[in-house]
Amino acid sequence: MSKSLSPFTKEQLLPQEETLEVLKHKGNLFIGIPKETSLQEKRVCLTPDAVSALINNGHRVLLESGAGVGANFKDKDYSEAGAEITKDTSKVFSCPILLKVEPPSLDEIKLINPQTILISALQLKTQNKAYFEALAAKRVTAIGFEFIRDEDGAYPAVRQLSEIAGTASVLIASELLSNVNNGNGLLFGNISGVPPIQIVIIGAGTVGEFAIKSALGLGANVKVFDSSISKLRMLQSNLGCSLYTSTMQPKNLLKALKRCDVAIGAVRGKNRAPVLVSDDMVQNMKTGSVIIDVSIDMGGCFETSEITTHNKPTFVKHDVIHYCVPNIPARYSRTASVSISNMFTPYLLEIAENGGLENALRFDRGLKNGLYFYHGILTNKSVADWFDLDYSDANLLIF
């Protein structure tokens, strides 16, 4: 008589551990928004509308008086939205969740309570070892919003600010070409019978894409250069129109720069932006032409670039006007604030819905990608390598 075959393996018949569903208990957040103290920083993390949405969901927001003034939001707008307003800076920094645009200074870190959750930009290239040691001493849990990924794997904060920088670069160039700013007196716009302005855009990323959209919308003649053919192909596809595109051929780039009225640099690098336009190339450009180096926060992609400020944004070298301000979105503080606020609000509501940041980090890998400190333990390998610090993998700390 043949032996009957069981549909189960021996291992499957053994008693198994029971898997229980982890229940999410909705939590209430208490968020502090201090006034930004960094040079020329006028943005604010949350608009009054965003504060209203958080208050209506049962959360508390404590705002330092004047925090929204740079973006043209009054204290009254926030108080009407339900926020509590205080002039006591230390009171705001004692909140369990701190929301900032710029990373806190060492003096501000002294005001932070132990075990605080800090959500701000990290700006790795501008930091020093003392900053991370100060955060570790406070056992802070910190998220750098420029490292947060969305469901598509993209970086929403970087994209938002890149869209603003790209669009703004063309508007700034149009201002610098006018007679009011001692420019060549050229108008962006396809005026009948007048040859259009020639623009060279180096870099086919988000900044480049939005600069191209703005320039084409104003009727300019655009030439785009990038080392990646796939980026150039994607750009053509996204814009839905034929466009002059070229890889980084020095001969073609030199020829385009000689004829252009505006050159916009929008190239990123891992550590530093590559220098793609030499001093000699700039010397060959037209007198009174304009360079906007959007890559200046990573060193700049024009050899002649030097960092400038919003107060004195330009300088002239080889008879070419250079605009090299590293924080272009801060020039449009209200638009940038609304953009940042749109990104922050859903994440804050998600953290509350999941019963706190720890649960949110378990369920949202993209949010976890922004984590660089967990209860004072460094969890970002890039930071550890850059500053020679010890770190632990976040996945080993958060189960």
Secondary structure, 3 states (H helix, E strand, C coil): CCCCCCCCCHHHHCCCCCCCCCCCCCCCCEEEECCCCCCCCCCCCCCHHHHHHHHHCCCEEEEECCCCHHHCCCHHHHHHHCCEEECCHHHHHCCCEEECCCCCCHHHHHHCCCCCEEEECCCHHHCCHHHHHHHHHCCCEEEEHHHCCCCCCCCHHHHHHHHHHHHHHHHHHHHHCCHHHCCCCCCCCCCCCCCCCEEEEECCCHHHHHHHHHHHHCCCEEEEECCCHHHHHHHHHHHCCCCEEECCCHHHHHHHHHHCCEEEECCCCCCCCCCCECHHHHHCCCCCCEEEEHHHHHCCCECCCCCCCCCCCEEEECCEEEECCCCHHHHHHHHHHHHHHHHHHHHHHHHHHCCCHHHHHHHCHHHHCCEEEECCEECCHHHHHHHCCCCCCHHHHCC
